[in-house]
Each structure stands twice: as C-alpha cells, then as structure tokens.
Amino acid sequence: MPNYRRNRVEGGCYFFTINLLERHENSLLVQHIDLLRDVVQRV
C-alpha cells in the first residue's frame, strides 16, 4: 500500500473518488447519496 502524505490541518478537507466494481447501469451511489454523505460526515 502506498505511503500517502497527509497534511493534518484543522478544518481541512479531503477529496476522494468512489467506484463500483460493476458500474454499468448501476445507480447504487445515486440512489443512496444522502446516506453516503451522512456516513462521511460522521466519520
């Protein structure tokens, strides 16, 4: 696993990308985007 550098700044933010294994005609992330936002906010 790569050794990522993280700038730990209070109030900072991260950008990340989510991909599904079977992306073709899969709307799972769109259907549950509110749940995903809530989980990321809590973490």
HTML snippet that shows the backbone in 3Dmol.js (N, CA, C, O; Angstrom):
<script src="https://3Dmol.org/build/3Dmol-min.js"></script>
<div id="view" style="width:600px;height:400px;position:relative"></div>
<script>
const pdb = `
ATOM      1  N   MET A   1       0.849  -1.177   0.000  1.00  0.00           N
ATOM      2  CA  MET A   1       0.000   0.000   0.000  1.00  0.00           C
ATOM      3  C   MET A   1       0.897   1.244   0.000  1.00  0.00           C
ATOM      4  O   MET A   1       1.910   1.281   0.699  1.00  0.00           O
ATOM      5  N   PRO A   2       0.530   2.239  -0.770  1.00  0.00           N
ATOM      6  CA  PRO A   2       1.357   3.454  -0.834  1.00  0.00           C
ATOM      7  C   PRO A   2       1.401   4.190   0.501  1.00  0.00           C
ATOM      8  O   PRO A   2       0.487   4.085   1.319  1.00  0.00           O
ATOM      9  N   ASN A   3       2.460   4.921   0.695  1.00  0.00           N
ATOM     10  CA  ASN A   3       2.598   5.748   1.893  1.00  0.00           C
ATOM     11  C   ASN A   3       2.190   7.170   1.527  1.00  0.00           C
ATOM     12  O   ASN A   3       3.013   7.965   1.073  1.00  0.00           O
ATOM     13  N   TYR A   4       0.918   7.480   1.728  1.00  0.00           N
ATOM     14  CA  TYR A   4       0.396   8.794   1.360  1.00  0.00           C
ATOM     15  C   TYR A   4       0.822   9.849   2.366  1.00  0.00           C
ATOM     16  O   TYR A   4       0.950   9.566   3.558  1.00  0.00           O
ATOM     17  N   ARG A   5       1.038  11.052   1.889  1.00  0.00           N
ATOM     18  CA  ARG A   5       1.313  12.179   2.769  1.00  0.00           C
ATOM     19  C   ARG A   5      -0.006  12.871   3.074  1.00  0.00           C
ATOM     20  O   ARG A   5      -0.804  13.142   2.176  1.00  0.00           O
ATOM     21  N   ARG A   6      -0.221  13.148   4.331  1.00  0.00           N
ATOM     22  CA  ARG A   6      -1.453  13.825   4.720  1.00  0.00           C
ATOM     23  C   ARG A   6      -1.098  15.101   5.472  1.00  0.00           C
ATOM     24  O   ARG A   6      -0.321  15.087   6.427  1.00  0.00           O
ATOM     25  N   ASN A   7      -1.675  16.185   5.025  1.00  0.00           N
ATOM     26  CA  ASN A   7      -1.483  17.471   5.684  1.00  0.00           C
ATOM     27  C   ASN A   7      -2.586  17.619   6.717  1.00  0.00           C
ATOM     28  O   ASN A   7      -3.731  17.913   6.372  1.00  0.00           O
ATOM     29  N   ARG A   8      -2.253  17.421   7.961  1.00  0.00           N
ATOM     30  CA  ARG A   8      -3.267  17.447   9.023  1.00  0.00           C
ATOM     31  C   ARG A   8      -3.490  18.878   9.500  1.00  0.00           C
ATOM     32  O   ARG A   8      -2.786  19.381  10.376  1.00  0.00           O
ATOM     33  N   VAL A   9      -4.486  19.515   8.901  1.00  0.00           N
ATOM     34  CA  VAL A   9      -4.837  20.896   9.232  1.00  0.00           C
ATOM     35  C   VAL A   9      -6.269  20.900   9.748  1.00  0.00           C
ATOM     36  O   VAL A   9      -7.172  20.366   9.103  1.00  0.00           O
ATOM     37  N   GLU A  10      -6.470  21.503  10.909  1.00  0.00           N
ATOM     38  CA  GLU A  10      -7.815  21.564  11.473  1.00  0.00           C
ATOM     39  C   GLU A  10      -8.747  22.279  10.507  1.00  0.00           C
ATOM     40  O   GLU A  10      -8.442  23.374  10.034  1.00  0.00           O
ATOM     41  N   GLY A  11      -9.885  21.658  10.217  1.00  0.00           N
ATOM     42  CA  GLY A  11     -10.855  22.231   9.293  1.00  0.00           C
ATOM     43  C   GLY A  11     -10.537  21.933   7.838  1.00  0.00           C
ATOM     44  O   GLY A  11     -11.253  22.384   6.944  1.00  0.00           O
ATOM     45  N   GLY A  12      -9.477  21.183   7.588  1.00  0.00           N
ATOM     46  CA  GLY A  12      -9.113  20.829   6.215  1.00  0.00           C
ATOM     47  C   GLY A  12     -10.104  19.842   5.619  1.00  0.00           C
ATOM     48  O   GLY A  12     -10.981  19.337   6.320  1.00  0.00           O
ATOM     49  N   CYS A  13      -9.970  19.571   4.351  1.00  0.00           N
ATOM     50  CA  CYS A  13     -10.887  18.626   3.704  1.00  0.00           C
ATOM     51  C   CYS A  13     -10.102  17.669   2.815  1.00  0.00           C
ATOM     52  O   CYS A  13      -8.952  17.931   2.464  1.00  0.00           O
ATOM     53  N   TYR A  14     -10.731  16.569   2.461  1.00  0.00           N
ATOM     54  CA  TYR A  14     -10.140  15.553   1.612  1.00  0.00           C
ATOM     55  C   TYR A  14     -11.020  15.357   0.386  1.00  0.00           C
ATOM     56  O   TYR A  14     -12.235  15.545   0.446  1.00  0.00           O
ATOM     57  N   PHE A  15     -10.406  14.983  -0.711  1.00  0.00           N
ATOM     58  CA  PHE A  15     -11.128  14.619  -1.920  1.00  0.00           C
ATOM     59  C   PHE A  15     -10.880  13.144  -2.161  1.00  0.00           C
ATOM     60  O   PHE A  15      -9.741  12.682  -2.085  1.00  0.00           O
ATOM     61  N   PHE A  16     -11.929  12.406  -2.448  1.00  0.00           N
ATOM     62  CA  PHE A  16     -11.751  11.000  -2.766  1.00  0.00           C
ATOM     63  C   PHE A  16     -12.761  10.592  -3.832  1.00  0.00           C
ATOM     64  O   PHE A  16     -13.787  11.244  -4.023  1.00  0.00           O
ATOM     65  N   THR A  17     -12.451   9.521  -4.508  1.00  0.00           N
ATOM     66  CA  THR A  17     -13.298   9.011  -5.583  1.00  0.00           C
ATOM     67  C   THR A  17     -13.799   7.626  -5.203  1.00  0.00           C
ATOM     68  O   THR A  17     -13.051   6.811  -4.662  1.00  0.00           O
ATOM     69  N   ILE A  18     -15.048   7.371  -5.484  1.00  0.00           N
ATOM     70  CA  ILE A  18     -15.637   6.059  -5.229  1.00  0.00           C
ATOM     71  C   ILE A  18     -16.023   5.441  -6.568  1.00  0.00           C
ATOM     72  O   ILE A  18     -16.672   6.078  -7.398  1.00  0.00           O
ATOM     73  N   ASN A  19     -15.619   4.206  -6.760  1.00  0.00           N
ATOM     74  CA  ASN A  19     -16.004   3.447  -7.953  1.00  0.00           C
ATOM     75  C   ASN A  19     -16.615   2.131  -7.523  1.00  0.00           C
ATOM     76  O   ASN A  19     -16.203   1.538  -6.526  1.00  0.00           O
ATOM     77  N   LEU A  20     -17.583   1.683  -8.268  1.00  0.00           N
ATOM     78  CA  LEU A  20     -18.192   0.387  -8.020  1.00  0.00           C
ATOM     79  C   LEU A  20     -17.586  -0.640  -8.964  1.00  0.00           C
ATOM     80  O   LEU A  20     -17.200  -0.310 -10.086  1.00  0.00           O
ATOM     81  N   LEU A  21     -17.502  -1.880  -8.511  1.00  0.00           N
ATOM     82  CA  LEU A  21     -16.956  -2.941  -9.346  1.00  0.00           C
ATOM     83  C   LEU A  21     -17.766  -3.081 -10.629  1.00  0.00           C
ATOM     84  O   LEU A  21     -17.198  -3.178 -11.717  1.00  0.00           O
ATOM     85  N   GLU A  22     -19.078  -3.092 -10.507  1.00  0.00           N
ATOM     86  CA  GLU A  22     -19.958  -3.214 -11.677  1.00  0.00           C
ATOM     87  C   GLU A  22     -20.645  -1.864 -11.879  1.00  0.00           C
ATOM     88  O   GLU A  22     -21.721  -1.620 -11.335  1.00  0.00           O
ATOM     89  N   ARG A  23     -20.024  -1.004 -12.653  1.00  0.00           N
ATOM     90  CA  ARG A  23     -20.519   0.367 -12.817  1.00  0.00           C
ATOM     91  C   ARG A  23     -21.599   0.496 -13.881  1.00  0.00           C
ATOM     92  O   ARG A  23     -22.433   1.398 -13.796  1.00  0.00           O
ATOM     93  N   HIS A  24     -21.607  -0.369 -14.867  1.00  0.00           N
ATOM     94  CA  HIS A  24     -22.529  -0.245 -15.991  1.00  0.00           C
ATOM     95  C   HIS A  24     -23.975  -0.366 -15.511  1.00  0.00           C
ATOM     96  O   HIS A  24     -24.369  -1.381 -14.937  1.00  0.00           O
ATOM     97  N   GLU A  25     -24.746   0.675 -15.754  1.00  0.00           N
ATOM     98  CA  GLU A  25     -26.168   0.721 -15.394  1.00  0.00           C
ATOM     99  C   GLU A  25     -26.399   0.457 -13.906  1.00  0.00           C
ATOM    100  O   GLU A  25     -27.418  -0.121 -13.526  1.00  0.00           O
ATOM    101  N   ASN A  26     -25.461   0.879 -13.072  1.00  0.00           N
ATOM    102  CA  ASN A  26     -25.604   0.705 -11.634  1.00  0.00           C
ATOM    103  C   ASN A  26     -25.780   2.092 -11.011  1.00  0.00           C
ATOM    104  O   ASN A  26     -24.870   2.919 -11.070  1.00  0.00           O
ATOM    105  N   SER A  27     -26.930   2.342 -10.423  1.00  0.00           N
ATOM    106  CA  SER A  27     -27.224   3.655  -9.847  1.00  0.00           C
ATOM    107  C   SER A  27     -27.208   3.623  -8.317  1.00  0.00           C
ATOM    108  O   SER A  27     -27.829   4.467  -7.671  1.00  0.00           O
ATOM    109  N   LEU A  28     -26.504   2.657  -7.743  1.00  0.00           N
ATOM    110  CA  LEU A  28     -26.481   2.490  -6.294  1.00  0.00           C
ATOM    111  C   LEU A  28     -26.033   3.755  -5.576  1.00  0.00           C
ATOM    112  O   LEU A  28     -26.674   4.171  -4.611  1.00  0.00           O
ATOM    113  N   LEU A  29     -24.937   4.380  -6.031  1.00  0.00           N
ATOM    114  CA  LEU A  29     -24.442   5.582  -5.352  1.00  0.00           C
ATOM    115  C   LEU A  29     -25.394   6.754  -5.513  1.00  0.00           C
ATOM    116  O   LEU A  29     -25.526   7.567  -4.598  1.00  0.00           O
ATOM    117  N   VAL A  30     -26.058   6.857  -6.649  1.00  0.00           N
ATOM    118  CA  VAL A  30     -27.004   7.946  -6.872  1.00  0.00           C
ATOM    119  C   VAL A  30     -28.242   7.763  -6.001  1.00  0.00           C
ATOM    120  O   VAL A  30     -28.767   8.730  -5.449  1.00  0.00           O
ATOM    121  N   GLN A  31     -28.702   6.534  -5.879  1.00  0.00           N
ATOM    122  CA  GLN A  31     -29.904   6.262  -5.085  1.00  0.00           C
ATOM    123  C   GLN A  31     -29.674   6.502  -3.594  1.00  0.00           C
ATOM    124  O   GLN A  31     -30.600   6.875  -2.874  1.00  0.00           O
ATOM    125  N   HIS A  32     -28.457   6.292  -3.138  1.00  0.00           N
ATOM    126  CA  HIS A  32     -28.173   6.380  -1.701  1.00  0.00           C
ATOM    127  C   HIS A  32     -27.157   7.473  -1.370  1.00  0.00           C
ATOM    128  O   HIS A  32     -26.398   7.344  -0.410  1.00  0.00           O
ATOM    129  N   ILE A  33     -27.140   8.540  -2.156  1.00  0.00           N
ATOM    130  CA  ILE A  33     -26.163   9.603  -1.958  1.00  0.00           C
ATOM    131  C   ILE A  33     -26.324  10.292  -0.602  1.00  0.00           C
ATOM    132  O   ILE A  33     -25.331  10.684   0.010  1.00  0.00           O
ATOM    133  N   ASP A  34     -27.553  10.443  -0.129  1.00  0.00           N
ATOM    134  CA  ASP A  34     -27.776  11.083   1.175  1.00  0.00           C
ATOM    135  C   ASP A  34     -27.180  10.246   2.307  1.00  0.00           C
ATOM    136  O   ASP A  34     -26.607  10.792   3.250  1.00  0.00           O
ATOM    137  N   LEU A  35     -27.314   8.934   2.215  1.00  0.00           N
ATOM    138  CA  LEU A  35     -26.723   8.039   3.209  1.00  0.00           C
ATOM    139  C   LEU A  35     -25.192   8.126   3.172  1.00  0.00           C
ATOM    140  O   LEU A  35     -24.542   8.165   4.216  1.00  0.00           O
ATOM    141  N   LEU A  36     -24.628   8.156   1.971  1.00  0.00           N
ATOM    142  CA  LEU A  36     -23.178   8.272   1.826  1.00  0.00           C
ATOM    143  C   LEU A  36     -22.683   9.590   2.433  1.00  0.00           C
ATOM    144  O   LEU A  36     -21.682   9.597   3.149  1.00  0.00           O
ATOM    145  N   ARG A  37     -23.369  10.697   2.158  1.00  0.00           N
ATOM    146  CA  ARG A  37     -22.972  11.986   2.726  1.00  0.00           C
ATOM    147  C   ARG A  37     -23.024  11.953   4.242  1.00  0.00           C
ATOM    148  O   ARG A  37     -22.126  12.474   4.903  1.00  0.00           O
ATOM    149  N   ASP A  38     -24.061  11.348   4.801  1.00  0.00           N
ATOM    150  CA  ASP A  38     -24.210  11.278   6.251  1.00  0.00           C
ATOM    151  C   ASP A  38     -23.072  10.470   6.872  1.00  0.00           C
ATOM    152  O   ASP A  38     -22.496  10.877   7.881  1.00  0.00           O
ATOM    153  N   VAL A  39     -22.754   9.342   6.278  1.00  0.00           N
ATOM    154  CA  VAL A  39     -21.695   8.479   6.816  1.00  0.00           C
ATOM    155  C   VAL A  39     -20.347   9.188   6.751  1.00  0.00           C
ATOM    156  O   VAL A  39     -19.585   9.148   7.717  1.00  0.00           O
ATOM    157  N   VAL A  40     -20.040   9.836   5.630  1.00  0.00           N
ATOM    158  CA  VAL A  40     -18.764  10.538   5.502  1.00  0.00           C
ATOM    159  C   VAL A  40     -18.692  11.675   6.519  1.00  0.00           C
ATOM    160  O   VAL A  40     -17.637  11.898   7.112  1.00  0.00           O
ATOM    161  N   GLN A  41     -19.769  12.381   6.725  1.00  0.00           N
ATOM    162  CA  GLN A  41     -19.781  13.483   7.695  1.00  0.00           C
ATOM    163  C   GLN A  41     -19.533  12.963   9.107  1.00  0.00           C
ATOM    164  O   GLN A  41     -18.805  13.591   9.876  1.00  0.00           O
ATOM    165  N   ARG A  42     -20.122  11.834   9.454  1.00  0.00           N
ATOM    166  CA  ARG A  42     -19.949  11.273  10.800  1.00  0.00           C
ATOM    167  C   ARG A  42     -18.521  10.784  11.034  1.00  0.00           C
ATOM    168  O   ARG A  42     -17.987  10.905  12.137  1.00  0.00           O
ATOM    169  N   VAL A  43     -17.917  10.239  10.000  1.00  0.00           N
ATOM    170  CA  VAL A  43     -16.542   9.715  10.141  1.00  0.00           C
ATOM    171  C   VAL A  43     -15.578  10.866  10.211  1.00  0.00           C
ATOM    172  O   VAL A  43     -14.371  10.654  10.330  1.00  0.00           O
TER     173      VAL A  43
END
`;
const viewer = $3Dmol.createViewer("view");
viewer.addModel(pdb, "pdb");
viewer.setStyle({}, {cartoon: {color: "spectrum"}});
viewer.zoomTo();
viewer.render();
</script>
